[in-house]
Structure formats: C-alpha cells, structure tokens
Amino acid sequence: MALSRRDLLKISTILAASTAFGSEHSKKDDDIKKSVSSYGVQNAPLPKPKGPRVVIVGGGWSGLAVAKYLKKFSPKTDVVLIEKRSVFISCPLSNLWLVDLIDLQFLTHDYLQASQNNGYIYFNATVYDIDRVSKKVFTNEGVVSYDYLVLAPGIDYDYEEWTKGDVELETKLRGFYPAGFIPGSEHFTLKRKIEEFEEGNFVLTVPGGNYRCLPAPYERASLIAWYMKKEGIKGKVVLIDENPDITIKKDGFSSAFNELYKEYIEYLPGSKITGIDLDKKRVVTDMGDEIDFTDASFYPRIRGSKLLEVAGVAKDSAFNKKEADIDPFTYQSKEDPYIYCAGDVRPMGFSKSGNTANSEGHLVAKIIASIIDGKEFKWDSPITVCYSAVSGEPIRAISVNAKYAYDKKKKAFTFKDASTMENWKGRQGIMSGKGLLEWAKGMYRDMFM
Ligand SMILES: Cc1cc2nc3c(=O)[nH]c(=O)nc-3n(C[C@H](O)[C@H](O)[C@H](O)COP(=O)(O)OP(=O)(O)OC[C@H]3O[C@@H](n4cnc5c(N)ncnc54)[C@H](O)[C@@H]3O)c2cc1C
C-alpha cells in the first residue's frame, strides 16, 4: 500500500527529530530514509536532465543568484530552482512600503521571468524532505533527483526565549504581532497595524544573536516615527533592544532618533524581555520596565530554516541555533559533500543581508560550476552594501559598505574595507536616499533579468 502524503509528512517529522539529536547521520537514519523514498511518491513533472542536475531550494536573494550564475558559468548544468512562493516580494525596502514611500509593485518580481531570462527551471513547490542516500528532494508536487543540492531556504523564528515552550503564546505572537522579517503575510498585517494606529505605544523589538538585517529594526522604528509625525498621530515607537547599543550605523540612527524623533521614539537598549502579557498588552523587561502597548510587532531571535535539520546538515553556530554546518570557504556541508548551503543560513558572522546573500550566491555558483567542470576556484569575500532610510519625502538614508577577511587568530571573519555614510542631513542624506532606490533596482536586475 502506498503511503499518503500525510504519512510521509509524519515520517519526515520523525526524521527531522532524529537528525536534530546530533550531526551523526546514522545507518538507521539512512535505512528509514531509503524506505521513505521507496514508497510510491510520484516524480515531479520535470524533463530528464541533459547534464548534471543541481537543485536549489529557496528562491530568495541567495538562491536566485546561484541559479542564474550557475547556468552562466556552466551552461551544460541542468539547474532547477524549487521555491514555495509563486511571487517574489522583497524584504529589503519593505519598510518604505509600510509607510507608503514606495508601492508594492516596486518590491514584487516574477519568478517565471527570472527563469526564462536565465535558462533554468523554476519549480513552484514546497520541499518537505530530503533523502541524502538516493539524492532526492521530496516536494508537495513530486520528487526531484539531484546530483548536487543547494539549500538556501533562509531563516525561521526562534520564540523559545520568550515563550519557554508556551505554544499558545507563540501562536498568538506569530498570528497577531508578527515580526515581519520573513517575506509574506506578516508584512501585510504590519502595514495594516501602522495604518490603523491612532494613539499610544507601538512596541518594536531588536533581538540578540546575529539576527536578519541588523539595521532593519532601527530603520523600521525611524520610518514608523516619521509616519506618526507626518500624520500627527499621538503615539510613539518603543524600541526594546536586547543589545547594549544600536548594533550598526550607530551615529546615523542615534542622531535621527534624537534630532528627528525625540517625541516619537523611546529607545530602550540592553533590555531583555522577561514577560509578555498579551491580554493586558504589557511587556516586562529585565531592566524593570513595564511597557503598556496599543499595538506591537515582536521580532524574536532567529535560527536557520528547519529544512536544514530535515536534511541533517544543521548545527548551533556561535550566534544562532541550527545554522548550516558548512566549510566557510567552500559552502560545502560537513556532513554531505553533495550539499551546499548559502544565504542567511550560513553560520559565519556575516551580515544577514540581501546584498551579502546575493554576492554569496555568485560565489557558490562559481564553486559548484568549477567542481562540475573540474576547475580550480578561489574564495572571494561576500559584499555587504546596505542602505537604511531614516525619513521620507525626500527619502534620506545612511549606508554601510564592507567586505570580510578571515582572522586566523580569532578563527572568525572580520570586516575589511568597511565604510559608512551616516550623515542623513542635507544633500548627502538625500543622495543616499536616491542611492537606496538605485541599489534595489540594480539588485532586482541582477536576480531577475
Ligand atoms: C524588513 C527587512 C528589511 C531588510 N532590508 C535589507 C536591506 O535594506 N538590504 C539588504 O541587503 N538586506 C535587507 N534585508 C535582509 C534580506 O532580506 C535577507 O538577508 C535576504 O533575504 C536573505 O536571503 P536568503 O536567500 O538567505 O533568504 P530569503 O531571501 O528569505 O529566501 C529564502 C527562500 O526560500 C524559500 N523557502 C524556504 N523554505 C522552503 C521550502 N521548504 N521549500 C521551498 N522554498 C522554500 C522561501 O520562500 C524564500 O523565498 C532585510 C530584511 C527584512 C526582513
């Protein structure tokens, strides 16, 4: 009797749990996985590959670059990009959309166009299991075989520190006070919250660890404050920051907070949330603050996508839980030489930003093409270019531009050639605002054209 999809999902959950207990990929795991793949799940409706097949899971900033550039560097390679979304909506610049400084069209892009322009297959499906023994990826639309697999599925949220296993609280936080740091419905909910906000405290949070997009919570606080000021709303943003200070572009953000939004932003650094009472709408911190709020968006800690655990290639990093266990120079899984991981799932302390993920996608494409074609490759640093808007009409922005170098003594990557433009005042700030829009257009061109 063939197993139903529900049975398979159950088995894959068990597998995920079994791989979570350690990186050892035991023979027993392999046997179970083999038995999963031998049940009659249909093959995905894809043509037979004419060359080595590379399957990329995740069409975000990293996966899109891997797909495009792999096909460019190694045209004989059969490239399949599996992405669960049918439309790409950009997280970068979404803070501007939240306060009507740009429209949704600017953020929205077409996967079919990207795949047609660049000669790879876009397969719109959700991956729920990976069988490393038979090199198969299980999706809700059928099974896809691979020669090499790239995992670029981005992040998941880690609410544990706040909820201590209280799933009711977690469900409410996810449903009613979403973070808006994973593209999708969360952003629409957050936009509605901002539009409907009339008075009181609007709580935002900055998590610890190496969270996705270091400047984005400060940018979001600035832009919501700008919107409140413009609309004459009797309220303020209360920004509860787990970190001792603003984590990036400190001069630019703190001068904006103090000079533009003194009445509209209350910044609470070094404050860990110790209690959230959603009935009373009250947050308590370890600094003794009790903050009542009218509305909120809680950004919890992050972790690597759970898909890494399903594949058995996850490990706690120095920063976050369950990130990709890879060689930092080749992006190859330490568990499985046929798997590569890219983008925000990486364990290195690079900025978890779109530009970094995209430039890393170029590198991973070069690495895999070189391996397929039997050539040498040389590691190159990812590039972090990141603009943050601090006000609108005209948009004023600040920016950072950096590469990374490996410090052998510290056994860690550090910034190299970093430069910042933190003055949002006058012409410089307005030019940076224009630079922000141009940067985004350039990145979308790189991924979709
Ligand atoms: C509000 C906000 C503002 C930001 N601002 C900036 C900025 O100004 N500049 C900047 O450089 N960066 C910014 N970032 C950060 C940037 O968005 C991320 O660093 C970047 O998206 C990471 O790329 P990625 O490819 O690793 O992950 P993502 O872009 O998240 O892509 C992962 C993809 O995998 C897909 N996926 C996941 N699981 C599965 C599955 N099981 N099956 C199939 N598909 C799956 C997802 O649908 C998604 O499309 C911002 C982020 C946010 C949230």
The ligand as a Gaussian input file, in Angstrom:
#p B3LYP/6-31G(d) Opt

LIG

0 1
 C       12.296000      44.218000       6.784000
 C       13.592000      43.790000       6.166000
 C       14.438000      44.731000       5.604000
 C       15.622000      44.330000       5.032000
 N       16.403000      45.291000       4.463000
 C       17.523000      44.920000       3.815000
 C       18.286000      45.900000       3.108000
 O       17.951000      47.087000       3.064000
 N       19.392000      45.484000       2.473000
 C       19.790000      44.194000       2.463000
 O       20.818000      43.874000       1.830000
 N       19.087000      43.225000       3.134000
 C       17.968000      43.554000       3.817000
 N       17.221000      42.593000       4.441000
 C       17.730000      41.212000       4.601000
 C       17.451000      40.288000       3.418000
 O       16.080000      40.262000       3.100000
 C       17.891000      38.865000       3.743000
 O       19.175000      38.875000       4.289000
 C       17.882000      38.004000       2.481000
 O       16.558000      37.872000       2.032000
 C       18.493000      36.639000       2.736000
 O       18.450000      35.884000       1.562000
 P       18.257000      34.296000       1.585000
 O       18.290000      33.871000       0.163000
 O       19.165000      33.657000       2.534000
 O       16.804000      34.076000       2.216000
 P       15.320000      34.551000       1.637000
 O       15.545000      35.740000       0.797000
 O       14.475000      34.596000       2.814000
 O       14.963000      33.351000       0.703000
 C       14.617000      32.068000       1.181000
 C       13.614000      31.480000       0.195000
 O       13.445000      30.090000       0.460000
 C       12.091000      29.756000       0.279000
 N       11.837000      28.520000       1.040000
 C       12.012000      28.329000       2.367000
 N       11.690000      27.060000       2.708000
 C       11.328000      26.432000       1.571000
 C       10.888000      25.099000       1.295000
 N       10.765000      24.196000       2.273000
 N       10.562000      24.786000       0.021000
 C       10.670000      25.725000      -0.975000
 N       11.084000      27.012000      -0.763000
 C       11.409000      27.343000       0.489000
 C       11.359000      30.971000       0.828000
 O       10.041000      31.051000       0.336000
 C       12.237000      32.117000       0.327000
 O       11.838000      32.597000      -0.939000
 C       16.004000      42.966000       5.016000
 C       15.157000      42.026000       5.585000
 C       13.961000      42.425000       6.145000
 C       13.048000      41.373000       6.694000

